[in-house]
Amino acid sequence: MSYEASQVSEEFRRDVQFTVKVMHLHSDCSEPELCVVVTSASNEVADTWTFAKMSHKLTCIRDLRSQYAGICGKAPTVKMVIDNSFYEPPDHQLIGVGF
Protein backbone atom coordinates (compact mmCIF):
# COMPACT_ATOMS: atom_id res chain seq x y z
CA MET A 1 0.00 0.00 0.00
CA SER A 2 2.65 2.53 0.99
CA TYR A 3 4.92 1.36 -1.83
CA GLU A 4 2.16 1.90 -4.41
CA ALA A 5 1.35 5.37 -3.04
CA SER A 6 5.05 6.31 -3.08
CA GLN A 7 5.39 5.11 -6.68
CA VAL A 8 2.39 7.15 -7.85
CA SER A 9 3.72 10.14 -5.91
CA GLU A 10 6.99 9.78 -7.80
CA GLU A 11 5.14 9.52 -11.14
CA PHE A 12 3.23 12.71 -10.37
CA ARG A 13 6.37 14.38 -9.02
CA ARG A 14 4.75 15.19 -5.70
CA ASP A 15 7.84 14.66 -3.49
CA VAL A 16 5.82 12.71 -0.89
CA GLN A 17 6.93 9.47 0.77
CA PHE A 18 4.79 6.94 2.62
CA THR A 19 6.30 4.71 5.33
CA VAL A 20 4.51 2.03 7.35
CA LYS A 21 5.16 2.03 11.11
CA VAL A 22 3.69 0.43 14.19
CA MET A 23 2.85 3.13 16.75
CA HIS A 24 0.83 3.85 19.87
CA LEU A 25 -1.65 6.50 18.74
CA HIS A 26 -3.38 7.00 22.08
CA SER A 27 -1.87 8.05 25.38
CA ASP A 28 -3.41 5.13 27.27
CA CYS A 29 -1.67 1.76 27.18
CA SER A 30 -3.62 0.51 24.19
CA GLU A 31 -2.35 -1.92 21.59
CA PRO A 32 0.00 -0.48 18.96
CA GLU A 33 -1.60 0.23 15.60
CA LEU A 34 -0.38 -0.04 12.04
CA CYS A 35 0.07 3.53 10.74
CA VAL A 36 1.50 5.32 7.75
CA VAL A 37 3.88 8.25 8.16
CA VAL A 38 3.43 10.68 5.27
CA THR A 39 6.37 12.98 4.60
CA SER A 40 6.29 15.87 2.13
CA ALA A 41 9.85 17.04 1.53
CA SER A 42 8.88 20.13 -0.46
CA ASN A 43 6.52 21.44 2.24
CA GLU A 44 8.47 20.03 5.20
CA VAL A 45 5.34 18.27 6.48
CA ALA A 46 5.20 14.93 8.29
CA ASP A 47 1.87 13.46 9.36
CA THR A 48 0.68 10.12 10.73
CA TRP A 49 -2.33 8.47 9.14
CA THR A 50 -4.29 5.50 10.41
CA PHE A 51 -4.61 2.44 8.22
CA ALA A 52 -8.23 3.38 7.40
CA LYS A 53 -7.27 6.92 6.33
CA MET A 54 -4.42 5.60 4.18
CA SER A 55 -6.78 3.13 2.54
CA HIS A 56 -9.20 5.96 1.69
CA LYS A 57 -6.41 8.23 0.41
CA LEU A 58 -4.96 5.40 -1.70
CA THR A 59 -8.37 4.97 -3.34
CA CYS A 60 -8.35 8.71 -4.18
CA ILE A 61 -4.78 8.45 -5.52
CA ARG A 62 -5.74 5.49 -7.72
CA ASP A 63 -8.77 7.39 -9.04
CA LEU A 64 -6.59 10.41 -9.80
CA ARG A 65 -4.08 8.22 -11.62
CA SER A 66 -6.74 6.49 -13.73
CA GLN A 67 -8.45 9.81 -14.58
CA TYR A 68 -5.16 11.32 -15.70
CA ALA A 69 -4.24 8.22 -17.70
CA GLY A 70 -7.68 8.30 -19.36
CA ILE A 71 -7.25 11.93 -20.39
CA CYS A 72 -3.57 12.02 -21.35
CA GLY A 73 -2.74 8.36 -21.84
CA LYS A 74 0.48 8.56 -19.83
CA ALA A 75 1.97 9.75 -16.56
CA PRO A 76 2.47 13.51 -16.17
CA THR A 77 5.79 14.92 -17.36
CA VAL A 78 5.66 18.04 -15.19
CA LYS A 79 4.13 18.87 -11.84
CA MET A 80 0.71 19.51 -13.36
CA VAL A 81 -1.53 17.73 -10.89
CA ILE A 82 -2.69 19.78 -7.94
CA ASP A 83 -4.40 17.46 -5.52
CA ASN A 84 -4.26 16.93 -1.78
CA SER A 85 -4.70 13.15 -1.94
CA PHE A 86 -0.97 12.70 -1.34
CA TYR A 87 -0.82 14.74 1.86
CA GLU A 88 -2.79 17.31 3.80
CA PRO A 89 -1.23 20.78 3.92
CA PRO A 90 -0.62 22.08 7.44
CA ASP A 91 -3.31 24.22 8.97
CA HIS A 92 -1.26 26.58 11.10
CA GLN A 93 -3.13 28.64 13.64
CA LEU A 94 -1.87 31.58 15.64
CA ILE A 95 -2.12 30.67 19.32
CA GLY A 96 -0.45 33.70 20.80
CA VAL A 97 1.60 36.79 20.21
CA GLY A 98 5.28 37.09 21.10
CA PHE A 99 6.71 40.33 22.39
C-alpha positions as CSV (number, residue, x, y, z in Angstrom):
1,M,0.0,0.0,0.0
2,S,2.7,2.5,1.0
3,Y,4.9,1.4,-1.8
4,E,2.2,1.9,-4.4
5,A,1.4,5.4,-3.0
6,S,5.1,6.3,-3.1
7,Q,5.4,5.1,-6.7
8,V,2.4,7.1,-7.9
9,S,3.7,10.1,-5.9
10,E,7.0,9.8,-7.8
11,E,5.1,9.5,-11.1
12,F,3.2,12.7,-10.4
13,R,6.4,14.4,-9.0
14,R,4.8,15.2,-5.7
15,D,7.8,14.7,-3.5
16,V,5.8,12.7,-0.9
17,Q,6.9,9.5,0.8
18,F,4.8,6.9,2.6
19,T,6.3,4.7,5.3
20,V,4.5,2.0,7.4
21,K,5.2,2.0,11.1
22,V,3.7,0.4,14.2
23,M,2.8,3.1,16.7
24,H,0.8,3.8,19.9
25,L,-1.6,6.5,18.7
26,H,-3.4,7.0,22.1
27,S,-1.9,8.1,25.4
28,D,-3.4,5.1,27.3
29,C,-1.7,1.8,27.2
30,S,-3.6,0.5,24.2
31,E,-2.4,-1.9,21.6
32,P,0.0,-0.5,19.0
33,E,-1.6,0.2,15.6
34,L,-0.4,0.0,12.0
35,C,0.1,3.5,10.7
36,V,1.5,5.3,7.8
37,V,3.9,8.2,8.2
38,V,3.4,10.7,5.3
39,T,6.4,13.0,4.6
40,S,6.3,15.9,2.1
41,A,9.8,17.0,1.5
42,S,8.9,20.1,-0.5
43,N,6.5,21.4,2.2
44,E,8.5,20.0,5.2
45,V,5.3,18.3,6.5
46,A,5.2,14.9,8.3
47,D,1.9,13.5,9.4
48,T,0.7,10.1,10.7
49,W,-2.3,8.5,9.1
50,T,-4.3,5.5,10.4
51,F,-4.6,2.4,8.2
52,A,-8.2,3.4,7.4
53,K,-7.3,6.9,6.3
54,M,-4.4,5.6,4.2
55,S,-6.8,3.1,2.5
56,H,-9.2,6.0,1.7
57,K,-6.4,8.2,0.4
58,L,-5.0,5.4,-1.7
59,T,-8.4,5.0,-3.3
60,C,-8.4,8.7,-4.2
61,I,-4.8,8.5,-5.5
62,R,-5.7,5.5,-7.7
63,D,-8.8,7.4,-9.0
64,L,-6.6,10.4,-9.8
65,R,-4.1,8.2,-11.6
66,S,-6.7,6.5,-13.7
67,Q,-8.4,9.8,-14.6
68,Y,-5.2,11.3,-15.7
69,A,-4.2,8.2,-17.7
70,G,-7.7,8.3,-19.4
71,I,-7.3,11.9,-20.4
72,C,-3.6,12.0,-21.4
73,G,-2.7,8.4,-21.8
74,K,0.5,8.6,-19.8
75,A,2.0,9.7,-16.6
76,P,2.5,13.5,-16.2
77,T,5.8,14.9,-17.4
78,V,5.7,18.0,-15.2
79,K,4.1,18.9,-11.8
80,M,0.7,19.5,-13.4
81,V,-1.5,17.7,-10.9
82,I,-2.7,19.8,-7.9
83,D,-4.4,17.5,-5.5
84,N,-4.3,16.9,-1.8
85,S,-4.7,13.2,-1.9
86,F,-1.0,12.7,-1.3
87,Y,-0.8,14.7,1.9
88,E,-2.8,17.3,3.8
89,P,-1.2,20.8,3.9
90,P,-0.6,22.1,7.4
91,D,-3.3,24.2,9.0
92,H,-1.3,26.6,11.1
93,Q,-3.1,28.6,13.6
94,L,-1.9,31.6,15.6
95,I,-2.1,30.7,19.3
96,G,-0.5,33.7,20.8
97,V,1.6,36.8,20.2
98,G,5.3,37.1,21.1
99,F,6.7,40.3,22.4
